Amino acid sequence: MDEITIGDVTVTRVKEFYGSVEMTPAEFLPESPEGSWDEHRGWLAPDFWNPETDECHSAIQSWLLRSEGRTILVDTGVGNHKDRPYAAVWNRLDTPYLDNLAAAGVRPEDVDVVVNTHLHIDHVGWNTRLDGRHWVPTFPNATYLMPKRDFEFWDPANEHKSVLGRGNQNVFEDSVAPVREAGLARLWDGTHRIDRNLRLDLAAGHTPGSSVLTLESGGEHAVFVGDLAHSALQIVEPDTNSAFCEDPAESRATRQQVLGRAADHNALVFPAHFGAQGAVRVERRGPKFAIKEWAGFSRLS
């Protein structure tokens, strides 16, 4: 089991997918400084980038937390059998995600809290599963914590325009609305305290409701940052956004703030999509940051 302990909280990595996202660095992180991928090739390849094919690699995973007797799942990936006509790499997947969750000792009915750091296609998919012809909550006993601002932004009835175009099509209908209709969704804004160890805070920019989950226990610190960084290049080049940020200026400012706090508190940073050892400690390097050390998780393959 791929697990570490932070204070009184255990953190387990649950894999759904790892591999190419079928995008080049120029497509995935179009703001990358010229030459930066080659400059950092020694540690970006092969975990984050395949130089031979010029394709970026990414993990889709959940972070499973056990805190104060409860089981908490942070982000739920892409999901199986979902129609994603404008995101071919995620269209109608069939992965052993629930088997991987079971290998960590957790059945769907054991999950007490689901945290969706934001409501993008690859963070809410396992919120629901297909039961016959209907999408039903995968975790029937859980409270699903969803950022209110994202819920409103992605609700098709509100007709908001996104940089994704149609890239998030069907996601609200099959992975968000059924949870709300089942009475399991709790919409929050600003700050939400889960327990003595865990706190959610708004960290907008990537999406209007993007959030980070801060863990403070036994004098140790960690922060689960969702899509604040898709690639480790964004640690050393923190002004670099992905192609998926709704508010680029706000996204850059939020990344600087969150990474700065993590450096000051020696906190482990858990991005949603890092392969390699999954999480990282950072240190300040002038106006930028550097990788101080990786966490103890095994490399994904």
URVEN-V31751 format. One record per pair of residues at least 12 apart in sequence whose C-alpha atoms are under 10 Angstrom apart, sorted by the first residue. I is the first residue (numbers start at 1). J is the second residue. Records with the same first field share a line. If there is no record, write none. Layout:
# URVEN-V31751
I->J + J
This chain:
# URVEN-V31751
1->13 + 14 + 100 + 103 + 104 + 105 + 297 + 298
2->14 + 15 + 104 + 296 + 297 + 298 + 299
3->63 + 64 + 65 + 104 + 296 + 297 + 298
4->65 + 295 + 296 + 297
5->65 + 66 + 220
6->215 + 216 + 217 + 218 + 219 + 220 + 221 + 222 + 267 + 268
7->67 + 197 + 215 + 216 + 217 + 218 + 219 + 220 + 221 + 222
8->66 + 67 + 68 + 197 + 216 + 217 + 218 + 219 + 220
9->65 + 66 + 67 + 68 + 69 + 197 + 198 + 215 + 216 + 217 + 218 + 220
10->63 + 64 + 65 + 66 + 67 + 71
11->63 + 64 + 65 + 66 + 67 + 72 + 73
12->62 + 63 + 64 + 65 + 66 + 73 + 101 + 104 + 297
13->61 + 62 + 63 + 64 + 65 + 100 + 101 + 104 + 278 + 297 + 298
14->60 + 61 + 62 + 63 + 64 + 73 + 74 + 76 + 77 + 97 + 98 + 99 + 100 + 101 + 102 + 103 + 104
15->59 + 60 + 61 + 62 + 63 + 77 + 95 + 96 + 97 + 98 + 99 + 100 + 101 + 275 + 300
16->59 + 60 + 61 + 62 + 76 + 77 + 78 + 79 + 80 + 93 + 94 + 95 + 96 + 97 + 98 + 99 + 100 + 101 + 126
17->58 + 59 + 60 + 61 + 77 + 78 + 90 + 93 + 95 + 96 + 97 + 273 + 275 + 300 + 301
18->47 + 57 + 58 + 59 + 60 + 61 + 273 + 274 + 275 + 300 + 301
19->47 + 48 + 49 + 50 + 55 + 56 + 57 + 58 + 59 + 60 + 275 + 300 + 301
20->48 + 49 + 50 + 53 + 54 + 55 + 56 + 57 + 58 + 59 + 89
21->55 + 56 + 57 + 58 + 59 + 88 + 89 + 90
22->53 + 54 + 55 + 56 + 57 + 58 + 88 + 89
23->49 + 53 + 54 + 55 + 56 + 57
24->49 + 50 + 51 + 53 + 54 + 55 + 56 + 57
25->37 + 48 + 49 + 50 + 51 + 54 + 55 + 56 + 57 + 231 + 242
26->54 + 55 + 56 + 242 + 243
27->55 + 56 + 242 + 243
28->55 + 56 + 230 + 231 + 241 + 242 + 243 + 244
29->56 + 230 + 231 + 233 + 234 + 240 + 241 + 242 + 243 + 244
30->240 + 241 + 242 + 243
31->237 + 239 + 240 + 241 + 242 + 243
32->233 + 234 + 237 + 238 + 239 + 240 + 241 + 242
33->233 + 237 + 239 + 240
36->233 + 236 + 237
37->49 + 51 + 233
38->51
40->232 + 233 + 236
41->233
43->232 + 233 + 276
44->56 + 57 + 231 + 232 + 233 + 276
45->57 + 276
46->275 + 276
47->59 + 231 + 232 + 274 + 275 + 276 + 277 + 299 + 300 + 301
48->230 + 231 + 232 + 233 + 273 + 274 + 275 + 276
49->231
56->230 + 231
57->230 + 231 + 273 + 274 + 275
58->230 + 231 + 272 + 273 + 274 + 275 + 276 + 300
59->77 + 230 + 231 + 271 + 272 + 273 + 274 + 275 + 276 + 278 + 300 + 301
60->75 + 76 + 77 + 78 + 122 + 123 + 272 + 273 + 274 + 275
61->74 + 75 + 76 + 77 + 78 + 97 + 122 + 123 + 271 + 272 + 273 + 274 + 275 + 278
62->74 + 75 + 76 + 77 + 97 + 101 + 115 + 123 + 126 + 272 + 273
63->75 + 76 + 115 + 224 + 270 + 271 + 272 + 278
64->101 + 104 + 106 + 111 + 114
65->111 + 113 + 198
66->111 + 112
67->194 + 195 + 196 + 197 + 198 + 215 + 217
68->195 + 196 + 197 + 198
69->112
70->110 + 111 + 112 + 113 + 195
71->106 + 110 + 111 + 112 + 113 + 114 + 142
72->110 + 111 + 112 + 113 + 114 + 115 + 142 + 143 + 144 + 194
73->111 + 112 + 113 + 114 + 115 + 116 + 139 + 142 + 144
74->113 + 114 + 115 + 116 + 117 + 123 + 124 + 144 + 145 + 213 + 224 + 226 + 272
75->114 + 115 + 116 + 117 + 118 + 119 + 120 + 122 + 123 + 124 + 125 + 126 + 127 + 224 + 226 + 272
76->97 + 114 + 115 + 116 + 117 + 121 + 122 + 123 + 124 + 125 + 126 + 127 + 128 + 138 + 175 + 272
77->90 + 97 + 116 + 120 + 121 + 122 + 123 + 124 + 125 + 126 + 127 + 272 + 273
78->90 + 91 + 92 + 93 + 94 + 95 + 97 + 120 + 121 + 122 + 123 + 124 + 125 + 126 + 127 + 171 + 175
79->91 + 92 + 93 + 94 + 95 + 96 + 97 + 98 + 121 + 122 + 123 + 124 + 125 + 126 + 127 + 128 + 129 + 130 + 175
80->92 + 93 + 94 + 95 + 96 + 97 + 125 + 126 + 128 + 129 + 130
81->93 + 94 + 95 + 125 + 129 + 130
82->94 + 121 + 125 + 126 + 128 + 129 + 130 + 135 + 170 + 171 + 174 + 175
83->169 + 170 + 171 + 174
84->121 + 166 + 167 + 168 + 169 + 170 + 171
85->166 + 167 + 168 + 169 + 170
86->164 + 165 + 166 + 167 + 168 + 169 + 170
87->121 + 164 + 166 + 167 + 168 + 169
88->167
90->121 + 122 + 125
97->126
98->126 + 138
107->138 + 139
108->137 + 138 + 139 + 140 + 141 + 142
109->138 + 139 + 140 + 141 + 142
110->139 + 140 + 141 + 142
111->138 + 139 + 140 + 141 + 142 + 143
112->139 + 140 + 141 + 142 + 143 + 144
113->139 + 141 + 142 + 143 + 144 + 145 + 184 + 194
114->127 + 139 + 141 + 142 + 143 + 144 + 145 + 146 + 184 + 185
115->127 + 142 + 143 + 144 + 145 + 146 + 147 + 186 + 194 + 200 + 211 + 212 + 213
116->144 + 145 + 146 + 147 + 150 + 210 + 211 + 212 + 226
117->145 + 146 + 147 + 150 + 200 + 201 + 202 + 203 + 207 + 209 + 210 + 211 + 212 + 213 + 224 + 225 + 226 + 227 + 272
118->145 + 146 + 147 + 148 + 149 + 150 + 151 + 202 + 203 + 204 + 206 + 207 + 208 + 209 + 210 + 211 + 212 + 226 + 227
119->146 + 147 + 149 + 150 + 151 + 153 + 154 + 168 + 171 + 172 + 175 + 176 + 207 + 208 + 209 + 210
120->150 + 154 + 164 + 167 + 168 + 169 + 171 + 172 + 206 + 207 + 210 + 227 + 244
121->167 + 168 + 169 + 170 + 171 + 172 + 175
122->168 + 171 + 272 + 273
123->171 + 175 + 226 + 227 + 272
124->146 + 171 + 172 + 174 + 175 + 176
125->138 + 171 + 172 + 174 + 175 + 176
126->138 + 139 + 175
127->139 + 140 + 144 + 174 + 175 + 176 + 178 + 179
128->140 + 174 + 175 + 176 + 177 + 178 + 179
129->174 + 175
130->174
134->174 + 178
135->173 + 174 + 175 + 176 + 177 + 178 + 179
136->174 + 175 + 177 + 178 + 179 + 181 + 182
137->174 + 175 + 176 + 177 + 178 + 179 + 180 + 181 + 182 + 184
138->175 + 179
139->179 + 184
140->179 + 182 + 184
141->184
142->184 + 185
143->179 + 183 + 184 + 185 + 186
144->176 + 179 + 180 + 183 + 184 + 185 + 186 + 187
145->184 + 185 + 186 + 187 + 188 + 192 + 194 + 200
146->176 + 180 + 185 + 186 + 187 + 188 + 189 + 209 + 210 + 211
147->185 + 186 + 187 + 188 + 189 + 190 + 191 + 192 + 200 + 201 + 202 + 208 + 209 + 210 + 211
148->186 + 187 + 188 + 189 + 190 + 208 + 209 + 210
149->187 + 188 + 189 + 190 + 202 + 204 + 207 + 208 + 209 + 210
150->187 + 188 + 189 + 204 + 207 + 208 + 209 + 210 + 211
151->172 + 176 + 177 + 187 + 188 + 208 + 209
152->187 + 208 + 209
153->207 + 208 + 209
154->168 + 169 + 171 + 172 + 173 + 176 + 207 + 208
155->171 + 172 + 173 + 176 + 177
156->169 + 170 + 171 + 172 + 173
161->246
162->207 + 244 + 245 + 246 + 247
163->207 + 243 + 244 + 245 + 246 + 247
164->243 + 244 + 245 + 246
167->244
188->200 + 201 + 202 + 209
189->201 + 202 + 209 + 211
190->202 + 203 + 209 + 211
191->203 + 211 + 212 + 213
192->213
193->213 + 214
194->213
195->215
196->215 + 216 + 217
197->214 + 215 + 216 + 217 + 218 + 221
198->213 + 214 + 215 + 216 + 217 + 222 + 223
199->212 + 213 + 214 + 215 + 216 + 223
200->212 + 213 + 214 + 215 + 223 + 224
201->213 + 214
202->254
203->225 + 226 + 228 + 250 + 251 + 253 + 254 + 255 + 257 + 258
204->228 + 245 + 246 + 247 + 250 + 251 + 253 + 254 + 255
205->228 + 241 + 244 + 245 + 246 + 247 + 248 + 249 + 250 + 251 + 252 + 253 + 254 + 255
206->226 + 227 + 228 + 229 + 241 + 242 + 243 + 244 + 245 + 246 + 247 + 248 + 249 + 250 + 251 + 252 + 254 + 255
207->227 + 228 + 244 + 245 + 246 + 247 + 248 + 250 + 251
208->245 + 246 + 247 + 250 + 251
210->225 + 226 + 227 + 228 + 251
211->224 + 225 + 226 + 227 + 228
212->224 + 225 + 226 + 227 + 228 + 258 + 270 + 271
213->225 + 226 + 270
214->262 + 267 + 269
215->267 + 268
216->267
219->265
220->265 + 266 + 267 + 268
221->262 + 265 + 266 + 267 + 268 + 269
222->262 + 265 + 266 + 267 + 268 + 269 + 270 + 279 + 280 + 281
223->258 + 259 + 261 + 262 + 267 + 268 + 269 + 270 + 271 + 279
224->268 + 269 + 270 + 271 + 272 + 279
225->255 + 258 + 259 + 269 + 270 + 271 + 272 + 273
226->269 + 270 + 271 + 272 + 273
227->241 + 242 + 244 + 245 + 251 + 255 + 270 + 271 + 272 + 273 + 274
228->241 + 242 + 245 + 251 + 252 + 254 + 255 + 256 + 258 + 259 + 270 + 271 + 272 + 273
229->241 + 242 + 251 + 255 + 259 + 269 + 270 + 271 + 272 + 273 + 274
230->242 + 271 + 272 + 273 + 274 + 275
231->271 + 272 + 273 + 274 + 275
232->271 + 273 + 274 + 275 + 276 + 279 + 280 + 290 + 291
233->290 + 291
234->252 + 255 + 288 + 289 + 290
235->255 + 256 + 259 + 280 + 281 + 282 + 283 + 284 + 288 + 289 + 290 + 291
236->282 + 283 + 284 + 285 + 287 + 288 + 289 + 290 + 291
237->287 + 288 + 289 + 290
238->251 + 252 + 253 + 254 + 255 + 256 + 259 + 287 + 288 + 289 + 290
239->251 + 252 + 253 + 254 + 255 + 256 + 287 + 288
240->252 + 255
241->255
256->287 + 288 + 289
259->281 + 282 + 283 + 284 + 288 + 289
260->282 + 283 + 284 + 287 + 288 + 289
261->282 + 283
262->280 + 281 + 282 + 283 + 284
263->281 + 282 + 283 + 284 + 289 + 290 + 291 + 292
264->282 + 283 + 284
265->281 + 282 + 283
266->280 + 281 + 282 + 283 + 292
267->279 + 280 + 281 + 282 + 283
268->280 + 281 + 282 + 293 + 294 + 295
269->281 + 282 + 294 + 295
270->295
274->299 + 300
275->297 + 298 + 299 + 300 + 301
276->294 + 295 + 296 + 297 + 298 + 299 + 300 + 301
277->293 + 294 + 295 + 296 + 297 + 298 + 299 + 300
278->294 + 295 + 296 + 297 + 298 + 299 + 300
279->293 + 294 + 295 + 296 + 297
280->292 + 293 + 294 + 295 + 296
281->293 + 294 + 295
282->294
